[in-house]
């Protein structure tokens, strides 16, 4: 997996939250000079009762297809007005399955955080939860109350996960495109140092500082302004507070699959991402690891002190 955005993919159900997500997808497609691909799913029709005739079961499926076409058409009109290159498709079956089939390497997926419920509707909220279990590509989850996109101040979670290099690279590229500022945060998990020795605590703090410094150094090479903060606390809570403190209008973090134990604690990256996506008041961009054995292009390198 790379972190080059070759295409922005928007999943939409035509709802108001999806329309908010569309504004962010159109903005990113424009500033990153990437085409936008819009997809809507018809959903899985309910299983017919034994006495149900073909005519009776055709109605819900046809209605769902019409709604999906209308959802795609609404975004198409906005893309034409914005001068964004666009392709689109309506796909059958459950929404999460449809997203998995459509999204590929080089894509940036955009979802609204909440969607409508009911037969044939694209369950964007549910899809976001399922997609984030194993993101097929960098995935931006946009809250329904998000303001108009600017991406001028981007909070970045600088942790020690394999995905952190990909997340930092993508955050840096967006900041460069918007002339924005990066606000990296490294957290020493308070649960890992409660009973740790003073030497271990100092080592964890040194590692956290090195991660922030690496982000700042890479940002400087790209002429991107960067701050940097190290705090001790619960990672997800500290990241959410960091977004508020810095006035960030987006947050970027990596996520790794499985229940991999993190250095310095027993929480997984997925747990942090899940909490941030559910509770952040700004769009959250969740970036999976590059492929096994593959370094993200232009990845940050960090020389950490040796653990004793």
N, C-alpha and C positions, 0 to 999 in steps of 0.2 A: 504494500500500500504506500502511495506517495502522499505528499501534502501539497501538491500542485492542484489548484482548483481549475479544472478544465470545463466544468459545467456546474451550474447551480440547479438543483432539483427541488421543486416545491411540491409537497403533497397537500392537496386541498380538498375540502368537502363543501366549499361554498359558504361556510358559516362566518360569523363576524370574527371569531378568533383566527380563522384561516385567512381572512382578508388582511388582518394585521400582519400575519406571517408573510403574506404575499408582498406587502410593502418592504419588508426586510429582504426578502429574496430578490426583488427587483433592484433594490439599492445595491446589494452585494454584487449582483450580476453586472451592474453598471460600473461600479468602482473597480472591480476585478477584471473587467473586460471579458466576461465569460457569458456564454449563452445560457438562457433559462429554459429548463424543461419542466413542464407542468404535468402532473399526473393526478388522476382521481380514480377511485375504485368504486365499483358498484356494490361491493360487499357480497357476502355469501347468502343466497336466498334461503329462507327457512325450508326445512324438509317438508314435503307435501304430505298431508294426511292421506290414508289409503283411498278415501272416497273423493279426494280432490281431483278435478279434471285438469287437463293441460291448459285450458282457457283460463281457469281460475288462478293457476299459479303463475301465469305469464305477467299478470298485472304488476305485482311488486317488483319483479325484475326489470320490467320496462320502465317503471317509475324511477327506480334507482339509476338506470342508465341515463335517463333524461336529466336527473339532478346532477349526475357526474359531468355530463356534457355542459350543463349550465355553469357549473363551478369552474371548469376549464375555460369556458368562453369569457367569463368575467375577468379572469387574470389575463387572458389573451388581449382583451381590449386595453387593459392598463399597460401591458407591455408595449403595445403599438404606440400609445401616447408617450411612453417614456423612451422610446427608441431602443428598446432592448430586444436582441435576437431571441426568438422563442420557438420551441417545438412543444408538442403536447400529445397526450394519449389518455384514453380511458381504458382501464383494465378491469377484468372481472375477478371475483374472488375476494377473500378477506384483505383488508387494507395492509396489514403488516406483511403478508405474503407478497402483495403487489409491490410494496416498497422494496423488499428484498430482491425481487426480480428486476426492477428498473434501475436501482442504484448500482454503480460500479466504481472501479478505481478512478480517482481523479474527480469524483463528484463531491459536492457539498450539499447535503440534504437539509432542507428547512421544513420544520413542522410547527404548527400551532400547539400550544400546551393543552388547550381544551377544544373539543369538538362536539358536534351534535350527536345525539343518540337516536336510535330508531332504525327500522329496516332500510338497508341500502345506503345508509349514511357513512361517510368516511370518518371513522372514529379516531380522530387525530390525537386526542388525549391518551386513549388506550394504546394507540400505535406508538406514541412516544415512549411509554413505559416499556413496551415489548422491544422496540428497536434498541433502546439503551442497554438492554441486557447483553447485546452483542452488536454494537453499531457496525453497519456495513461500510460506513464512510463517516467522515466528520459530520456531525449532526447538530444543527442549530435549533434549539427549542425556544420558541418565542411566546412569552406570556401574553394573554389576551389584552392586558392593559398597557402594553409597551408603548412608549411614545414614538414619534417619528424617528427613524434610524439616522444616526450620525456616526457612531463608532469612533468617536474622537478620544475617548478615554476607555481603555480596555484593561480590565483586571485579569491577571493570569496566575493560576495556581502552579507554583514552581515546586513540584514535589520530586521524588526520586523514582517514579514509575517509568517503565520503558516508553510509555506514551508521552512523557513530558517534553521530549525533544520535538516530536511532531506538533504538539500543542503550541509550544513556544514559536516554532517556525511559522505556523499558520496565523497565530496572533500577530506576529511581527509583520507579516505580509499585509494583513488587513490594516494594521496601524499605518504602514507605509503608504497604502493606497488612499487612506483618509487623512493623512498627515496628523495622525492621532498620537496619543501618549500611551505607553505600556505602564501598567502598575503591577509588577510581579509581587507575589506574596509567598514566602516559605514559612511553614508552620512546624514547630517542634511539638509533637503530640504530647500533651501534658500527661496522658495516661501511660506513656512510655517512660517518663522520667520521674514518676511519683516515688519509686523505690530505687532509682538509678543512682550510681555514684556521681560525685561532682565531676569526675573525669569524663564519664559517659555523657553527662549533660553538656559539658563544654564541647565534646566532639559533635554531638547532634546540632548544637548551635552553630558550630563552625561549618558543618555540612550545609545547613540551611542558608547561611550567609554566602557560601560558595555558589549555591544554585541561583540566588538572586543576582550575584555579581556576573555569572555567566550569561544570564538573560540580558543584563544591561550592556555587557560587552558586545553581544551579538546584535542588539538593537542599535548600538552606536555604529557598527559597521554598515547598517542599512539606513543610517541617518534618521533613526527613530528615537525620539525622546523617551527615556525610561526612568521611573522611580525605583523603588525597592523597599520591601518591608519584611522583617523577620519577627514572628510572634510565637508565643507559647500558648497552646490551648487545644481545643477540639477542632480538627481541620475544617470540617464543613461549617461550623459556627463561625470560625475566624474568617473564612473566605467570604461568607455572606456579610459579615460585619465590615470586611475590607471593601466590598463593593459599595456599601453605604458611605464609609468614611471617605473614599476617594472620589465619590460621585461618578463611578464608572457607568457607562451605558451599555456594557456587555461584559461577560465573563467567559474566559476560556480555560478549560482544564482537560487533562488526559483521562482516559479510562482504560482499564485492562480487564480482560475477561477472567472468569473463574473466581475462585475464592483465594487468590494468591495472597499470601501474608506479606504485608508491607514491612520494609525496614523501619525500625523505630516504633512499631505498633502492630496491632492485630486487626486493623480495619482495612478493608479493600478499597481500591480507587472507586469501584462501582458504587460503594456506599456513599462516598463523598459526592460523586456526580449525581446520584439519585436525589440526595437531600438538596443540593444546590439547584437542580432543575426544578424540583417541586416548589422551592421557597423563594428563589431569586425573583426580584421584581424587574429584572432586565433579561434580555436574551442570553441563554447559556449555550456555548459552543463546546460540545463534548467530542474529543478527538481520540480515536483508538490508536493503538500502537501500529507502527510500520510492521511489515511482514517479518516473520522470524528470520533473524540473520541479516535483515536489511536496515541500514541506517537511514533516517529521513534525510532528504537533501538539505544541505546547509545546516545540519543539526548542531545544536549547542553541545559543546563538550565540557565536562566538569571534572577537574582533578580533586577528588575528595581525600581527606586525611585517612590514613590507614587505621582501621578499628583495632583496638587492643582488647 
